[in-house]
């Protein structure tokens, strides 16, 4: 049987929201990308992967009362679905706050966003590519902007 596999990667970049006085504002963030690896178009099971966001706002002044983390739409015009793109094809996928894929991670408008009162933390990004998508062999990527608000 001739199995078609796709190499898929997701690049996540960071933009940090800053108060009017940047000298008083200190949050650090480190993002680990979601890398799906090979995608088998004949597999009946969705392809999953995880990434993470580590943040530390313990030095922020004034001390924030809550932290929110938003993820952008990336290459897509909406949050559902997001799209990984190659030169001449696309593949639907999404990023979630939960492993079951119930809560799409976005900016809080037509999706959810991460909200917590903890000044430091590690948050898991759950990525899911639905099974049995007809896509050409290639490298598929998306660039997601991560924004931390405090």
C-alpha positions as a Markdown table, in Angstrom:
| # | Residue | x | y | z |
|---|---|---|---|---|
| 1 | Unk | 0.0 | 0.0 | 0.0 |
| 2 | Unk | 1.4 | 3.4 | -1.0 |
| 3 | Unk | 1.1 | 5.6 | 2.1 |
| 4 | Unk | 1.2 | 9.4 | 1.7 |
| 5 | Unk | 2.7 | 11.3 | 4.6 |
| 6 | Unk | 3.0 | 15.0 | 5.1 |
| 7 | Unk | 5.5 | 16.9 | 7.2 |
| 8 | Unk | 3.7 | 19.5 | 9.3 |
| 9 | Unk | 5.1 | 22.1 | 11.6 |
| 10 | Unk | 3.6 | 24.9 | 13.5 |
| 11 | Unk | 5.7 | 28.0 | 14.3 |
| 12 | Unk | 4.5 | 30.1 | 17.2 |
| 13 | Unk | 5.8 | 33.6 | 17.6 |
| 14 | Unk | 5.4 | 36.1 | 20.4 |
| 15 | Unk | 4.1 | 39.6 | 20.8 |
| 16 | Unk | 3.9 | 41.0 | 24.3 |
| 17 | Unk | 1.4 | 43.7 | 25.3 |
| 18 | Unk | 3.1 | 46.6 | 27.1 |
| 19 | Unk | 1.7 | 49.2 | 29.5 |
| 20 | Unk | 2.3 | 52.9 | 28.7 |
| 21 | Unk | 5.5 | 52.8 | 30.9 |
| 22 | Unk | 7.5 | 49.8 | 29.7 |
| 23 | Unk | 10.1 | 50.2 | 32.5 |
| 24 | Unk | 7.4 | 49.2 | 35.1 |
| 25 | Unk | 6.2 | 46.3 | 33.1 |
| 26 | Unk | 8.0 | 43.0 | 33.1 |
| 27 | Unk | 6.7 | 39.7 | 32.0 |
| 28 | Unk | 8.8 | 37.0 | 30.4 |
| 29 | Unk | 7.3 | 34.4 | 28.1 |
| 30 | Unk | 8.8 | 31.3 | 26.5 |
| 31 | Unk | 6.8 | 29.4 | 23.8 |
| 32 | Unk | 7.4 | 25.9 | 22.7 |
| 33 | Unk | 6.0 | 25.2 | 19.3 |
| 34 | Unk | 3.4 | 22.6 | 18.4 |
| 35 | Unk | 5.1 | 20.2 | 15.9 |
| 36 | Unk | 2.7 | 17.6 | 14.4 |
| 37 | Unk | 5.4 | 15.7 | 12.6 |
| 38 | Unk | 4.2 | 13.3 | 9.8 |
| 39 | Unk | 0.5 | 13.3 | 8.9 |
| 40 | Unk | -1.0 | 10.2 | 7.3 |
| 41 | Unk | -3.9 | 11.1 | 5.0 |
| 42 | Unk | -5.2 | 7.5 | 5.3 |
| 43 | Unk | -5.3 | 7.3 | 9.1 |
| 44 | Unk | -8.7 | 7.3 | 10.6 |
| 45 | Unk | -7.4 | 8.9 | 13.8 |
| 46 | Unk | -6.7 | 12.6 | 14.2 |
| 47 | Unk | -3.1 | 13.7 | 14.6 |
| 48 | Unk | -2.3 | 15.4 | 17.9 |
| 49 | Unk | 0.6 | 17.3 | 19.4 |
| 50 | Unk | 1.3 | 19.7 | 22.2 |
| 51 | Unk | 3.3 | 22.8 | 22.8 |
| 52 | Unk | 3.6 | 25.0 | 25.8 |
| 53 | Unk | 3.8 | 28.6 | 27.0 |
| 54 | Unk | 5.8 | 29.4 | 30.1 |
| 55 | Unk | 5.2 | 32.9 | 31.6 |
| 56 | Unk | 6.4 | 34.8 | 34.5 |
| 57 | Unk | 4.9 | 38.2 | 35.5 |
| 58 | Unk | 6.0 | 38.1 | 39.1 |
| 59 | Unk | 8.2 | 41.2 | 38.5 |
| 60 | Unk | 5.5 | 43.2 | 36.9 |
| 61 | Unk | 4.6 | 46.6 | 38.5 |
| 62 | Unk | 1.9 | 47.2 | 39.2 |
| 63 | Unk | 1.2 | 43.6 | 40.2 |
| 64 | Unk | -1.4 | 42.2 | 37.7 |
| 65 | Unk | -4.6 | 40.8 | 39.1 |
| 66 | Unk | -5.0 | 38.4 | 36.2 |
| 67 | Unk | -3.1 | 37.2 | 33.2 |
| 68 | Unk | -4.7 | 36.4 | 29.8 |
| 69 | Unk | -3.0 | 34.7 | 26.9 |
| 70 | Unk | -4.4 | 35.0 | 23.4 |
| 71 | Unk | -3.5 | 33.1 | 20.3 |
| 72 | Unk | -4.0 | 34.6 | 16.8 |
| 73 | Unk | -5.8 | 33.1 | 13.8 |
| 74 | Unk | -2.5 | 32.6 | 12.0 |
| 75 | Unk | -3.0 | 32.0 | 8.2 |
| 76 | Unk | -6.8 | 31.8 | 8.6 |
| 77 | Unk | -9.6 | 34.2 | 8.4 |
| 78 | Unk | -11.3 | 32.6 | 11.4 |
| 79 | Unk | -10.5 | 30.5 | 14.5 |
| 80 | Unk | -12.5 | 27.5 | 13.3 |
| 81 | Unk | -10.8 | 26.0 | 11.4 |
| 82 | Unk | -7.2 | 27.3 | 11.4 |
| 83 | Unk | -5.2 | 26.3 | 8.4 |
| 84 | Unk | -1.7 | 25.0 | 7.9 |
| 85 | Unk | -0.5 | 26.0 | 4.5 |
| 86 | Unk | 2.0 | 24.7 | 2.0 |
| 87 | Unk | 2.9 | 26.3 | -1.3 |
| 88 | Unk | -0.3 | 25.2 | -3.1 |
| 89 | Unk | -2.5 | 23.4 | -0.5 |
| 90 | Unk | -3.9 | 23.8 | 3.0 |
| 91 | Unk | -4.8 | 21.5 | 5.9 |
| 92 | Unk | -7.4 | 22.2 | 8.6 |
| 93 | Unk | -6.3 | 22.1 | 12.2 |
| 94 | Unk | -6.8 | 23.9 | 15.5 |
| 95 | Unk | -5.3 | 24.8 | 18.8 |
| 96 | Unk | -7.1 | 24.1 | 22.1 |
| 97 | Unk | -7.0 | 24.8 | 25.8 |
| 98 | Unk | -7.9 | 21.2 | 26.5 |
| 99 | Unk | -6.8 | 17.8 | 25.3 |
| 100 | Unk | -10.3 | 16.8 | 24.2 |
| 101 | Unk | -10.5 | 19.7 | 21.8 |
| 102 | Unk | -13.6 | 21.3 | 23.2 |
| 103 | Unk | -12.3 | 24.8 | 23.8 |
| 104 | Unk | -10.6 | 26.5 | 20.8 |
| 105 | Unk | -7.8 | 28.8 | 22.0 |
| 106 | Unk | -8.2 | 32.3 | 20.4 |
| 107 | Unk | -8.6 | 35.8 | 21.7 |
| 108 | Unk | -11.7 | 35.4 | 23.8 |
| 109 | Unk | -14.2 | 36.9 | 21.2 |
| 110 | Unk | -15.4 | 33.9 | 19.2 |
| 111 | Unk | -13.2 | 31.5 | 21.0 |
| 112 | Unk | -11.7 | 31.0 | 24.4 |
| 113 | Unk | -8.5 | 32.4 | 25.8 |
| 114 | Unk | -6.4 | 31.5 | 28.8 |
| 115 | Unk | -7.2 | 33.4 | 32.0 |
| 116 | Unk | -5.5 | 32.9 | 35.3 |
| 117 | Unk | -4.7 | 34.9 | 38.4 |
| 118 | Unk | -1.3 | 33.1 | 38.9 |
| 119 | Unk | 1.7 | 35.4 | 38.1 |
| 120 | Unk | 3.7 | 32.5 | 36.9 |
| 121 | Unk | 2.8 | 29.3 | 35.1 |
| 122 | Unk | 3.1 | 26.8 | 32.3 |
| 123 | Unk | 0.2 | 26.3 | 29.9 |
| 124 | Unk | -0.2 | 23.4 | 27.5 |
| 125 | Unk | -1.3 | 24.1 | 23.9 |
| 126 | Unk | -3.2 | 21.2 | 22.4 |
| 127 | Unk | -3.0 | 20.8 | 18.6 |
| 128 | Unk | -5.4 | 18.6 | 16.6 |
| 129 | Unk | -5.4 | 17.9 | 12.9 |
| 130 | Unk | -8.7 | 16.1 | 11.9 |
| 131 | Unk | -8.2 | 12.7 | 10.2 |
| 132 | Unk | -8.6 | 11.8 | 6.5 |
| 133 | Unk | -8.0 | 15.2 | 4.9 |
| 134 | Unk | -7.0 | 15.1 | 1.3 |
| 135 | Unk | -3.8 | 17.0 | 1.1 |
| 136 | Unk | -0.7 | 17.0 | -1.1 |
| 137 | Unk | 2.7 | 15.9 | 0.2 |
| 138 | Unk | 4.7 | 18.9 | 1.4 |
| 139 | Unk | 5.6 | 21.1 | 4.4 |
| 140 | Unk | 2.7 | 22.8 | 6.0 |
| 141 | Unk | 3.2 | 25.7 | 8.4 |
| 142 | Unk | 1.3 | 28.4 | 10.3 |
| 143 | Unk | 2.6 | 31.3 | 12.3 |
| 144 | Unk | 0.6 | 32.1 | 15.4 |
| 145 | Unk | 1.1 | 35.2 | 17.5 |
| 146 | Unk | 0.9 | 34.7 | 21.2 |
| 147 | Unk | -0.1 | 37.8 | 23.2 |
| 148 | Unk | 0.1 | 38.0 | 27.0 |
| 149 | Unk | -2.1 | 40.7 | 28.6 |
| 150 | Unk | -1.6 | 41.7 | 32.2 |
